[in-house]
């Protein structure tokens, strides 16, 4: 399993679990999800950052979506892999 089209989730509820801004980070997220046979879809997503730590800016990244029933498990897997910067909807947010 692994990368699927958003349409493959049919009418099932999905949740965004991670937003990446760098290709290398996206590859790591893909590796973790694929290693655990998790189906995921990706789509462009805005995210906010700061230039020089002061000026707010909006960037475009890639959002990773999974079935809502798997979201917390996937967030835990990503957290264990050290992928925490782009976690979305994590229980500690």
N, C-alpha and C positions, 0 to 999 in steps of 0.2 A: 504494500500500500504506500501511500505518500501523497504527492501533489495531485489534486483532482480539480476539475472545474467547479465553480460555485453551484452550477446547476445539478451536479451529482448529489448534492445534499437534499434535493427535492424540496419538499415543504417542511423539512425538519428544522428545528431551531438551531442556529449557529451562534457562536460567540467569538469575538476577537480576543486573542490571548497575548499577542505580541506585535509591536511595531518596530521595524528595523530601519535604520537610516544608512547603513553601510552594507555592501554586498557580502563582505566576509562574515558579518554577524548573521545575515540571512542564511548563508550556507550552513552555519553552525546550528541555527534553529531547525533548518530542514533535516540535518543529520540526526538530531535528537528525535524529532517526530518520526522520521522514517525508520530509525532503529527500533522504535517501539510500535511499528505498524499502525501509526495514526494517520488517518486521512486528513488532509488540510487543504484549504484553498487560500490563495493570496489575492490581494487587491491593493491599489494605491490608497494611501491614507495620509492625511496631514498630521504632523506632530509639531509640538512647540519646543523651542530651545532658546538659548540666549547667546548673543554675540558678545564676547569679552565678559561674559557673566552678567551683563547689565541690560542689553537691548533685546527685548523679546522679538523673536522672529518665528515664522512658520515655514516648515520644510515639508517636503513630500517624501514619505517613506513607503514601505510595503507592510501591510497588515496581514497577519496570519490568523485564519479562522478555522475552527474545529466545531464539531457537534457540541452543543451546549452541555450535554451530559458528560462530555470528556474534558471540559475546560479546566476544572480545578486539578485534575490529574496531570494534564499537559503543563499547566503552570508549575506544578511541583517538579516535573521532570526537567523543565527549563531552568528552574531555580537551582536544582541539584547540579546542573551542568554549568552553573555560574552565569547564566544568561538572565540577568535581572533588570538591566537598565530599561528595556523596552516592554516589560510585563504590563499588561493592561488588565484591570479588574482583579488584580491579586488581592487575596484576603487581607493582606496587611496594608493595603492602600487606604 
